Amino acid sequence: MRTTLLLIIAIFTTTMLNAQGPVSTNWFTVQLPVVFNNHWQWNNEFSYRTLGERAAMNQLFLRTGARYRFNEKWSVSGTAELVYTRLSPVKTEDRFGRESRLVQEANLQLPLKNKYSFINRLRIEERMFSETPKRAAFNAVRFRYRTGFEKRISGQWSLQLTDELMEQLQSGKIGFNQNRASLAAICELPSNMRLQGAYIWAKSSVFSQHIFSIVFQKRIMTHARRNQG
């Protein structure tokens, strides 16, 4: 009887995991911020997220928007985003749902002693989901708060540890959406380039996922070119 019960629980758990998607994924991101001066920059981002450990696409992110830096500590931004998400974890079903987002963000990076920095980020996302064969169109608002610490190890390398809590307002009710804990290594490269590798553990009420992320950033400095001219 005990063996049968354990077998039923294992089958049920496996079925639920398959229904919610893969337990791991890889995120590959390219960022191309255009820096106009010490205050303004135009952010552009492309992110490809895989279906499990396979190369098949699970999500595609396209982002663009402006950031304003008040000083070395404070900045705010506004972006428009398009997100395409696979409707089924089955690789052969190549149907995707579209989500549009308007995002507002405030950032604080506060220098501390011994080359530490305290990280604070508040992000608000107005999410607009298009109709798909599996659901009707709907809107939601997600509130995201991320906090953590960054440690400068050398002139080139930094380590970053963060945790992000997400709450979502939908159909007049607000509730827990997701939590993400991450550990990242950041390498500053020549020619205004940066490479970041991270492990992220994401947990929601219906799934848990291991995320391996690589972010390549190339800053395009237009004001430096004007000064040279």
N, C-alpha and C positions, 0 to 999 in steps of 0.2 A: 504494500500500500504506500509506504514512504517513497519507494523507488518510483512508483507511478506518479505520485504527486510532484516529485522533483522533476521528472521528465516533462510533465505538463507545464510547470513553471518555466523550465528552460525553453520549451517551444514557444510559449507565450512571450517571454522576454525577447527571444530572437526575432519573432514576428514584429514586435513593437519597434525594435531597433531598425529593422529593414523598412518599416513603414515610414519612420521619421528620417531616413536617409543614412549615409555612411557615418561611422563613428570617428573617422578622421578625414581631413581634407588638406589640400595645399593651396596657399594663396600666393600669387605672383603679382606684384604691383609695381607700376612705373609712375613716378611723380615728376612733373615738369613745371615747377613754379617759375613764373617770370617776375623777376624783382625789378620794380621801376625805380624805387628809392628806399630810404630807410624806413618808410612807413607803409607803402603800398606794394602789394604783389598780387599777381593773377595766378591762381592755383589750377592745375590740370592733373587729372589722375585717371589711370586705367588699371583695372584689377581683374584678373582671371582666376577663378576658384574652381578646383577640380572636383569631380565626383569620386570621392574616396581617394585611393592611391592611383587611380587611373587618370589618363590625360583628358578624358571626356569632360566637357564643361558642365559645372553645376550652377555657377553664378557668374555674371559679368557685370562689373560696375564701371560707369562712366561718370566722372565728376568734373565740374568747372565752377569757379567762383572767385571772389575777391577776399583778401585778408588785409586788415589794417593793424599795424603795430603802433601802439602808443609809446612804448619804450621797450627795454630789454626784457621786461617781466610780463607785460600785459599785451594781449592781442585779441581781436574779434574777427569773425569771418562769416560770410554768407555764401552758400553754394547751391547749385541745382544738380540733381543726380538722376541717372537712369539705372535701374537694376533689373536684370533679366535672370529669373530663377527657374530651374528645371522643375516641372510639375510632378515628376515621378522619379524615384531613385533608380529606376530601371534604365540602363544605358540605351536600349533600343527605342525608348519613347522620347524622341527629340522634340518635345513641346515645352515652351517656356512661358511663364507669366511675366508681365511687365509691371514694375513699380516705379513711380515718379516721386522724387523727394525734394522738398525745400528745407534747407538745413541752416540753423543759426548756431554759432559756437563762440564761447568765451574761454580764453586760455590764460593761465597764470603759471609761470615757471620762476620760482623763488630761489635764488642762490642761498646755500647754507654753508656751514663750515666744512673743511676737509674735502672740497670739491664735490659736495652733494648738492642736489637741487630738488626742491619739492614741486611736484607736478599736480596741477589742478585743471580739469576741463569739464565744462558744462555744455552739453549739446542738446538741441531740440530739433526733432525731425518731424515735419509734416509729411506723412506717408500716404500716397494715393495708389491703390492697387487696382489694376484694370481687371475686367471680367475675363474669366477663363472657363474652359469646359467643366471645371471642377468646383467653381465658386462664383458668386456674384461680385461685382465691383464693390469696394468699401474703402473707407478712409480711417486713418489712425494717427495719433500723435505719440511719439516716443521721446521720453526724457532720459538722457544718458549722463551719468556723472562718473568721471574717471579721476582717480587719485593715485599717487605713487611717488617713487623716488628715482633719481638718476645719479649715478656716480661716475665722474670722469676718472678713468684709470690712467690714461696718458693723454698726450696731445692729440692722439688719433682715435683712441678707443673709449667707449662708454658702455655702462651696463644700466638697464632700466627695468624696474619692477613696478607693475601697476595692477590695479583692480578696477573694473568698471561695472557699475550697476545700472540696469535698464528697467524702466517702468513704462508701460504703454497704456494710453487712454483710447478705448475703443468701445463704441456703442454706449457711451455714457458711463463706462466703468473703467477704473484704473487698476492695474495689477502688475505683478512681477512678469517681466518679459524674458530677461536673460542676465547672466553675470559672466564676465570674462576676466580671468586672471592671466597675466602674461609676464614672461621674462624675455628680454631682448638684449642683443649685443649690437652696438652701433659703431661703424667704422667710417671716419671722415676720410675721403679720398681727394686727390688733387683735382683741380679744375672745377671746384664747386660741386663735387659729387659726393654721395653718401650711400652706404649699403647697410641695411639692417636685416638681421635674421632673428626670428622670434618663435617661441612656443607659446601657444594660447590654449587655455582650457576654458571652454564655453559650456555653461550649464543653464538649461531652462527647465520649465516644469515638465517637459515631455522628452527631452533628449540631453545627452552629454556628448561633447565632441572635442577631439584633439586636433588642433590647427597648427600647421607649420607654415610660417609666413616669411617671404623674402620681399623686401622693398628696396627698389633702386630709385634714387632721387638725383636729378640733375637740375641745379639752379641756373637759370639764364639771367645774367646780370646786365640789363639794358643800360642802367645808369653808369656802369663802369665803361661801357663802350662810348657813351656820350662824352665822358670826361677825357677819354683818350683821343676823341676826335677834336 
